[in-house]
């Protein structure tokens, strides 16, 4: 699999619409020079996305500094939910700089007080305490620790954590072991034997099993027991509202049975909302689609729509289990001010409702596309403004990674920016502020690119 795209400036047709503009070769020669300079001093891991240099970004558009404008379908990987460079977020950051206050360890500050109070105010009442961190992985690591400390108080051996195959919870050692992507943890010699995984209930896994969601959960839990896992020692379960690579959601009856089982077995439920939170799915948090009351909620990315900040919210007795739970940059005043502004914009501008409404439009357009190419597009998943389009190879169930890589590259040449999943899916997650016609325009660009690729293949 090719990790880095080839750097070659291409002469392309000019584009000038209300939402896109392409007026130079793409990538611009100066952009290629900049990228090459970075490649000389950076890891290859920093260069597996599209070769698009960001000079500035506003609302739902990216500008490369050479007159070209792109529709952004990534929100910088689900960060800029209220739009890039939202005026209120910028104002909050600038106000901190002018104060001046840009760092204060975790000593108290007005900015942190205002944000944390507002965050707790808008979340379910049973989640009444918060801890602030810097990254999403910090929150999943911390929730891992809290779940084990909770179990340890019940029984010194109650430290097992249940997770799901295909899940992603961060790139640190603990987070990668919690995650269900085998390739991501091959470097770890001594995997934690008290972290266990069961299959994620995808539609195709459900169909293969012939079971309901409820029956499937109970069967797979029993299979763990047959493998020698003592189910009574499961301290906690960690889930994502959807698995990111494919925007895959759980069946409701699966969640209902999992919750019932967790209560009966005195196991905590942590929901990793780092990617799904803050309006992305048409709800403030993704878990709200399931009528679920989690014990702990991890959040990050769109918490600020800008600066690095993350948080765990949960019940007081859990959040206060360990007095050492703090972070050097947790509660950074600029990040807190930005997060308060972002949260208020999300609510005051009705962007959560907008996400749900635009999600229906997005799903409609994607379903139409699937009807045109049923032999290529095997599955569509969409809820709010997160979606995934699954492309398979002809006469195969294998996902076509190369086709998707070529498709999103072509779309970049026409003024649409995508996230590269390296999994054979197009993942769509624009800022919640994107106009409806811009959303439809971007999907039509994808359709045009697919047609062109097929014509080239058969030429």
Secondary structure, 3 states (H helix, E strand, C coil): CCCCCCCCCECCCCEECCCCEECCCECCHHHHHHHHHHHHHCCHHHHCCCCCCCCEEEECEEECCCCCEEEECCHHHHCCCCCECCHHHHHHHHHHHHHCCCCCCCCCCHHHHHHHHHHHHHCCCCCCEEEEECCHHHHHHHHHHHHHHHHHHHCCCCCEEEEECCCCCCCCHHHHHHCCCHHHHCCCCCCCCCEEEECCCCHHHHHHHCCCHHHHHHHHHHHHHHCCCCHHHEEEEEEECEEHHHCEECCHHHHHHHHHHHHHCCCEEEEECCCCCCCCCCCCCHHHHHCCCCCEEEECHHHCCCCCCEEEEECHHHHCCCCCCCCCCCCCHHHHHHHHHHHHHHHHCCHHHHHHHHHHHHHHHHHHHHHHCCCCEEEEEEECCEEEEEEECCCCCCECHHHHHHHHHHHHHCCEECEECCCCEEEECCCCCCCHHHHHHHHHHHHHHHHHHHHHHHC
